[in-house]
């Protein structure tokens, strides 16, 4: 069967071969690797910083405010 470039696996094959022909080194990474997802790191940091601020008297409104403040404090 002739490979169609419309099919996702075949497009990935085509791109991989193209990059290899250019001499680009390709590294294998798991599809859901946290190394490729900066959101994972941001959410972990957000959780840790907010958790450190929570007390027995923290209300839901306080928690929401803390989340907003800590989110804004994350470096871009």
N, CA, C and O atoms as a Tinker XYZ file with bonds, in Angstrom:
   304  protein
     1  N      0.836000   -1.180000    0.000000    73     2
     2  CA     0.000000    0.000000    0.000000    64     1     3
     3  C      0.884000    1.248000    0.000000    63     2     4     5
     4  O      1.868000    1.319000    0.736000    81     3
     5  N      0.539000    2.199000   -0.804000    73     3     6
     6  CA     1.293000    3.451000   -0.868000    64     5     7
     7  C      0.931000    4.317000    0.328000    63     6     8     9
     8  O     -0.241000    4.427000    0.689000    81     7
     9  N      1.921000    4.921000    0.931000    73     7    10
    10  CA     1.679000    5.746000    2.118000    64     9    11
    11  C      1.051000    7.071000    1.722000    63    10    12    13
    12  O      1.490000    7.734000    0.782000    81    11
    13  N      0.027000    7.436000    2.452000    73    11    14
    14  CA    -0.651000    8.713000    2.246000    64    13    15
    15  C     -0.116000    9.719000    3.247000    63    14    16    17
    16  O      0.001000    9.393000    4.428000    81    15
    17  N      0.212000   10.924000    2.820000    73    15    18
    18  CA     0.715000   11.938000    3.736000    64    17    19
    19  C     -0.404000   12.533000    4.584000    63    18    20    21
    20  O     -0.131000   13.271000    5.531000    81    19
    21  N     -1.653000   12.225000    4.260000    73    19    22
    22  CA    -2.784000   12.722000    5.048000    64    21    23
    23  C     -2.921000   11.955000    6.358000    63    22    24    25
    24  O     -3.405000   12.498000    7.351000    81    23
    25  N     -2.495000   10.694000    6.362000    73    23    26
    26  CA    -2.616000    9.867000    7.558000    64    25    27
    27  C     -1.566000   10.283000    8.573000    63    26    28    29
    28  O     -0.390000   10.423000    8.236000    81    27
    29  N     -1.989000   10.479000    9.816000    73    27    30
    30  CA    -1.087000   10.973000   10.860000    64    29    31
    31  C      0.182000   10.120000   11.027000    63    30    32    33
    32  O      1.272000   10.690000   11.055000    81    31
    33  N      0.097000    8.791000   11.138000    73    31    34
    34  CA     1.330000    8.002000   11.286000    64    33    35
    35  C      2.252000    8.152000   10.080000    63    34    36    37
    36  O      3.474000    8.147000   10.228000    81    35
    37  N      1.681000    8.284000    8.907000    73    35    38
    38  CA     2.485000    8.401000    7.700000    64    37    39
    39  C      3.125000    9.782000    7.605000    63    38    40    41
    40  O      4.244000    9.919000    7.110000    81    39
    41  N      2.428000   10.788000    8.070000    73    39    42
    42  CA     2.994000   12.131000    8.102000    64    41    43
    43  C      4.176000   12.154000    9.067000    63    42    44    45
    44  O      5.204000   12.762000    8.770000    81    43
    45  N      4.039000   11.502000   10.214000    73    43    46
    46  CA     5.123000   11.436000   11.189000    64    45    47
    47  C      6.319000   10.710000   10.584000    63    46    48    49
    48  O      7.461000   11.120000   10.794000    81    47
    49  N      6.075000    9.659000    9.852000    73    47    50
    50  CA     7.139000    8.916000    9.183000    64    49    51
    51  C      7.854000    9.808000    8.184000    63    50    52    53
    52  O      9.084000    9.824000    8.129000    81    51
    53  N      7.093000   10.548000    7.396000    73    51    54
    54  CA     7.649000   11.436000    6.381000    64    53    55
    55  C      8.514000   12.520000    7.026000    63    54    56    57
    56  O      9.613000   12.798000    6.545000    81    55
    57  N      8.034000   13.129000    8.100000    73    55    58
    58  CA     8.775000   14.181000    8.804000    64    57    59
    59  C     10.053000   13.606000    9.422000    63    58    60    61
    60  O     11.121000   14.210000    9.327000    81    59
    61  N      9.934000   12.439000   10.054000    73    59    62
    62  CA    11.107000   11.806000   10.672000    64    61    63
    63  C     12.197000   11.564000    9.636000    63    62    64    65
    64  O     13.360000   11.891000    9.868000    81    63
    65  N     11.824000   10.992000    8.493000    73    63    66
    66  CA    12.805000   10.721000    7.441000    64    65    67
    67  C     13.399000   12.010000    6.891000    63    66    68    69
    68  O     14.599000   12.075000    6.628000    81    67
    69  N     12.588000   13.017000    6.719000    73    67    70
    70  CA    13.057000   14.309000    6.220000    64    69    71
    71  C     14.101000   14.905000    7.171000    63    70    72    73
    72  O     15.157000   15.362000    6.732000    81    71
    73  N     13.799000   14.897000    8.476000    73    71    74
    74  CA    14.732000   15.450000    9.457000    64    73    75
    75  C     16.025000   14.640000    9.511000    63    74    76    77
    76  O     17.107000   15.213000    9.636000    81    75
    77  N     15.925000   13.323000    9.419000    73    75    78
    78  CA    17.123000   12.482000    9.423000    64    77    79
    79  C     17.993000   12.776000    8.202000    63    78    80    81
    80  O     19.220000   12.788000    8.304000    81    79
    81  N     17.367000   13.013000    7.052000    73    79    82
    82  CA    18.123000   13.352000    5.839000    64    81    83
    83  C     18.842000   14.689000    5.980000    63    82    84    85
    84  O     19.871000   14.909000    5.340000    81    83
    85  N     18.318000   15.574000    6.803000    73    83    86
    86  CA    18.962000   16.861000    7.066000    64    85    87
    87  C     20.062000   16.743000    8.116000    63    86    88    89
    88  O     20.816000   17.689000    8.342000    81    87
    89  N     20.151000   15.572000    8.761000    73    87    90
    90  CA    21.154000   15.363000    9.789000    64    89    91
    91  C     20.696000   15.779000   11.174000    63    90    92    93
    92  O     21.516000   15.921000   12.081000    81    91
    93  N     19.392000   15.977000   11.349000    73    91    94
    94  CA    18.847000   16.356000   12.652000    64    93    95
    95  C     18.748000   15.110000   13.522000    63    94    96    97
    96  O     18.152000   14.110000   13.122000    81    95
    97  N     19.339000   15.178000   14.718000    73    95    98
    98  CA    19.272000   14.041000   15.632000    64    97    99
    99  C     17.883000   13.964000   16.252000    63    98   100   101
   100  O     17.378000   14.959000   16.772000    81    99
   101  N     17.278000   12.814000   16.201000    73    99   102
   102  CA    15.936000   12.617000   16.747000    64   101   103
   103  C     16.047000   11.793000   18.016000    63   102   104   105
   104  O     16.665000   10.728000   18.026000    81   103
   105  N     15.445000   12.293000   19.083000    73   103   106
   106  CA    15.455000   11.571000   20.352000    64   105   107
   107  C     14.064000   11.015000   20.602000    63   106   108   109
   108  O     13.058000   11.672000   20.333000    81   107
   109  N     14.025000    9.818000   21.110000    73   107   110
   110  CA    12.748000    9.178000   21.426000    64   109   111
   111  C     12.306000    9.597000   22.819000    63   110   112   113
   112  O     13.071000    9.456000   23.774000    81   111
   113  N     11.103000   10.102000   22.952000    73   111   114
   114  CA    10.524000   10.498000   24.232000    64   113   115
   115  C      9.132000    9.901000   24.320000    63   114   116   117
   116  O      8.434000    9.797000   23.312000    81   115
   117  N      8.724000    9.508000   25.518000    73   115   118
   118  CA     7.344000    9.040000   25.686000    64   117   119
   119  C      6.369000   10.161000   25.330000    63   118   120   121
   120  O      6.654000   11.334000   25.571000    81   119
   121  N      5.241000    9.807000   24.767000    73   119   122
   122  CA     4.265000   10.800000   24.312000    64   121   123
   123  C      3.780000   11.702000   25.435000    63   122   124   125
   124  O      3.532000   12.885000   25.201000    81   123
   125  N      3.639000   11.185000   26.632000    73   123   126
   126  CA     3.109000   11.988000   27.733000    64   125   127
   127  C      4.192000   12.387000   28.728000    63   126   128   129
   128  O      3.912000   12.572000   29.913000    81   127
   129  N      5.415000   12.517000   28.256000    73   127   130
   130  CA     6.528000   12.859000   29.137000    64   129   131
   131  C      6.349000   14.250000   29.736000    63   130   132   133
   132  O      6.101000   15.202000   28.997000    81   131
   133  N      6.469000   14.392000   31.065000    73   131   134
   134  CA     6.361000   15.721000   31.668000    64   133   135
   135  C      7.471000   16.657000   31.209000    63   134   136   137
   136  O      7.335000   17.876000   31.320000    81   135
   137  N      8.571000   16.102000   30.692000    73   135   138
   138  CA     9.647000   16.942000   30.164000    64   137   139
   139  C      9.176000   17.765000   28.980000    63   138   140   141
   140  O      9.724000   18.834000   28.711000    81   139
   141  N      8.182000   17.288000   28.281000    73   139   142
   142  CA     7.676000   17.991000   27.106000    64   141   143
   143  C      6.445000   18.824000   27.424000    63   142   144   145
   144  O      5.905000   19.494000   26.544000    81   143
   145  N      6.004000   18.787000   28.653000    73   143   146
   146  CA     4.777000   19.486000   29.021000    64   145   147
   147  C      5.053000   20.455000   30.160000    63   146   148   149
   148  O      5.014000   20.058000   31.324000    81   147
   149  N      5.331000   21.720000   29.849000    73   147   150
   150  CA     5.635000   22.682000   30.906000    64   149   151
   151  C      4.469000   22.916000   31.855000    63   150   152   153
   152  O      4.667000   23.400000   32.970000    81   151
   153  N      3.265000   22.582000   31.428000    73   151   154
   154  CA     2.097000   22.756000   32.285000    64   153   155
   155  C      2.202000   21.880000   33.522000    63   154   156   157
   156  O      1.791000   22.285000   34.609000    81   155
   157  N      2.753000   20.676000   33.359000    73   155   158
   158  CA     2.923000   19.780000   34.503000    64   157   159
   159  C      3.774000   20.441000   35.578000    63   158   160   161
   160  O      3.427000   20.410000   36.759000    81   159
   161  N      4.882000   21.035000   35.169000    73   159   162
   162  CA     5.779000   21.685000   36.114000    64   161   163
   163  C      5.082000   22.877000   36.768000    63   162   164   165
   164  O      5.171000   23.058000   37.982000    81   163
   165  N      4.395000   23.683000   35.975000    73   163   166
   166  CA     3.707000   24.865000   36.499000    64   165   167
   167  C      2.640000   24.480000   37.519000    63   166   168   169
   168  O      2.522000   25.114000   38.567000    81   167
   169  N      1.875000   23.455000   37.216000    73   167   170
   170  CA     0.817000   23.025000   38.135000    64   169   171
   171  C      1.409000   22.486000   39.435000    63   170   172   173
   172  O      0.871000   22.742000   40.512000    81   171
   173  N      2.502000   21.751000   39.344000    73   171   174
   174  CA     3.157000   21.241000   40.553000    64   173   175
   175  C      3.654000   22.388000   41.420000    63   174   176   177
   176  O      3.455000   22.390000   42.634000    81   175
   177  N      4.303000   23.364000   40.788000    73   175   178
   178  CA     4.815000   24.514000   41.529000    64   177   179
   179  C      3.677000   25.308000   42.160000    63   178   180   181
   180  O      3.780000   25.749000   43.305000    81   179
   181  N      2.603000   25.487000   41.418000    73   179   182
   182  CA     1.439000   26.213000   41.923000    64   181   183
   183  C      0.864000   25.499000   43.145000    63   182   184   185
   184  O      0.556000   26.136000   44.153000    81   183
   185  N      0.725000   24.203000   43.057000    73   183   186
   186  CA     0.200000   23.415000   44.171000    64   185   187
   187  C      1.074000   23.566000   45.413000    63   186   188   189
   188  O      0.570000   23.775000   46.517000    81   187
   189  N      2.388000   23.459000   45.221000    73   187   190
   190  CA     3.305000   23.557000   46.360000    64   189   191
   191  C      3.267000   24.932000   47.022000    63   190   192   193
   192  O      3.246000   25.025000   48.249000    81   191
   193  N      3.257000   25.986000   46.232000    73   191   194
   194  CA     3.279000   27.324000   46.809000    64   193   195
   195  C      1.964000   27.667000   47.497000    63   194   196   197
   196  O      1.960000   28.299000   48.553000    81   195
   197  N      0.858000   27.256000   46.909000    73   195   198
   198  CA    -0.438000   27.521000   47.541000    64   197   199
   199  C     -0.580000   26.685000   48.806000    63   198   200   201
   200  O     -1.049000   27.184000   49.828000    81   199
   201  N     -0.182000   25.429000   48.747000    73   199   202
   202  CA    -0.281000   24.546000   49.914000    64   201   203
   203  C      0.485000   25.122000   51.104000    63   202   204   205
   204  O      0.051000   24.997000   52.249000    81   203
   205  N      1.620000   25.750000   50.828000    73   203   206
   206  CA     2.420000   26.331000   51.905000    64   205   207
   207  C      1.711000   27.513000   52.579000    63   206   208   209
   208  O      2.019000   27.854000   53.721000    81   207
   209  N      0.777000   28.126000   51.882000    73   207   210
   210  CA     0.065000   29.294000   52.418000    64   209   211
   211  C     -1.252000   28.929000   53.105000    63   210   212   213
   212  O     -1.796000   29.741000   53.855000    81   211
   213  N     -1.764000   27.747000   52.869000    73   211   214
   214  CA    -3.071000   27.344000   53.403000    64   213   215
   215  C     -2.968000   27.079000   54.911000    63   214   216   217
   216  O     -2.024000   26.451000   55.390000    81   215
   217  N     -3.966000   27.576000   55.633000    73   215   218
   218  CA    -4.054000   27.338000   57.080000    64   217   219
   219  C     -5.421000   26.745000   57.398000    63   218   220   221
   220  O     -6.236000   26.535000   56.499000    81   219
   221  N     -5.670000   26.480000   58.667000    73   219   222
   222  CA    -6.968000   25.936000   59.078000    64   221   223
   223  C     -8.107000   26.931000   58.855000    63   222   224   225
   224  O     -9.270000   26.535000   58.771000    81   223
   225  N     -7.781000   28.205000   58.762000    73   223   226
   226  CA    -8.820000   29.223000   58.608000    64   225   227
   227  C     -8.961000   29.723000   57.172000    63   226   228   229
   228  O     -9.688000   30.684000   56.920000    81   227
   229  N     -8.275000   29.080000   56.233000    73   227   230
   230  CA    -8.356000   29.492000   54.829000    64   229   231
   231  C     -9.742000   29.186000   54.280000    63   230   232   233
   232  O    -10.233000   28.062000   54.381000    81   231
   233  N    -10.358000   30.202000   53.699000    73   231   234
   234  CA   -11.685000   30.026000   53.082000    64   233   235
   235  C    -11.514000   29.725000   51.595000    63   234   236   237
   236  O    -10.414000   29.810000   51.051000    81   235
   237  N    -12.603000   29.380000   50.966000    73   235   238
   238  CA   -12.576000   29.126000   49.527000    64   237   239
   239  C    -12.183000   30.404000   48.769000    63   238   240   241
   240  O    -11.431000   30.345000   47.797000    81   239
   241  N    -12.692000   31.543000   49.216000    73   239   242
   242  CA   -12.319000   32.817000   48.593000    64   241   243
   243  C    -10.821000   33.097000   48.769000    63   242   244   245
   244  O    -10.159000   33.573000   47.847000    81   243
   245  N    -10.296000   32.796000   49.963000    73   243   246
   246  CA    -8.863000   32.963000   50.210000    64   245   247
   247  C     -8.053000   32.078000   49.262000    63   246   248   249
   248  O     -7.057000   32.511000   48.683000    81   247
   249  N     -8.495000   30.849000   49.120000    73   247   250
   250  CA    -7.804000   29.900000   48.263000    64   249   251
   251  C     -7.789000   30.394000   46.815000    63   250   252   253
   252  O     -6.764000   30.323000   46.137000    81   251
   253  N     -8.910000   30.886000   46.362000    73   251   254
   254  CA    -8.988000   31.412000   45.000000    64   253   255
   255  C     -8.013000   32.584000   44.829000    63   254   256   257
   256  O     -7.310000   32.665000   43.822000    81   255
   257  N     -7.974000   33.475000   45.798000    73   255   258
   258  CA    -7.060000   34.620000   45.733000    64   257   259
   259  C     -5.601000   34.156000   45.729000    63   258   260   261
   260  O     -4.776000   34.690000   44.989000    81   259
   261  N     -5.297000   33.172000   46.553000    73   259   262
   262  CA    -3.932000   32.633000   46.589000    64   261   263
   263  C     -3.539000   32.044000   45.231000    63   262   264   265
   264  O     -2.432000   32.263000   44.742000    81   263
   265  N     -4.455000   31.304000   44.643000    73   263   266
   266  CA    -4.181000   30.708000   43.335000    64   265   267
   267  C     -3.884000   31.785000   42.301000    63   266   268   269
   268  O     -2.929000   31.663000   41.535000    81   267
   269  N     -4.694000   32.835000   42.273000    73   267   270
   270  CA    -4.464000   33.929000   41.335000    64   269   271
   271  C     -3.110000   34.584000   41.578000    63   270   272   273
   272  O     -2.362000   34.839000   40.635000    81   271
   273  N     -2.800000   34.853000   42.824000    73   271   274
   274  CA    -1.530000   35.511000   43.166000    64   273   275
   275  C     -0.328000   34.650000   42.790000    63   274   276   277
   276  O      0.642000   35.148000   42.219000    81   275
   277  N     -0.392000   33.369000   43.108000    73   275   278
   278  CA     0.727000   32.487000   42.821000    64   277   279
   279  C      0.863000   32.247000   41.311000    63   278   280   281
   280  O      1.972000   32.120000   40.792000    81   279
   281  N     -0.266000   32.187000   40.621000    73   279   282
   282  CA    -0.223000   32.023000   39.157000    64   281   283
   283  C      0.479000   33.226000   38.522000    63   282   284   285
   284  O      1.313000   33.063000   37.631000    81   283
   285  N      0.144000   34.406000   38.972000    73   283   286
   286  CA     0.759000   35.623000   38.444000    64   285   287
   287  C      2.248000   35.702000   38.778000    63   286   288   289
   288  O      3.012000   36.345000   38.058000    81   287
   289  N      2.661000   35.055000   39.860000    73   287   290
   290  CA     4.054000   35.102000   40.294000    64   289   291
   291  C      4.955000   34.116000   39.523000    63   290   292   293
   292  O      6.179000   34.186000   39.633000    81   291
   293  N      4.361000   33.214000   38.758000    73   291   294
   294  CA     5.149000   32.244000   37.990000    64   293   295
   295  C      5.877000   32.992000   36.865000    63   294   296   297
   296  O      5.236000   33.688000   36.078000    81   295
   297  N      7.197000   32.858000   36.781000    73   295   298
   298  CA     7.951000   33.551000   35.727000    64   297   299
   299  C      7.530000   33.064000   34.335000    63   298   300   301
   300  O      7.306000   31.873000   34.119000    81   299
   301  N      7.431000   33.985000   33.426000    73   299   302
   302  CA     7.074000   33.648000   32.060000    64   301   303
   303  C      8.287000   33.108000   31.344000    63   302   304
   304  O      8.204000   32.758000   30.167000    81   303
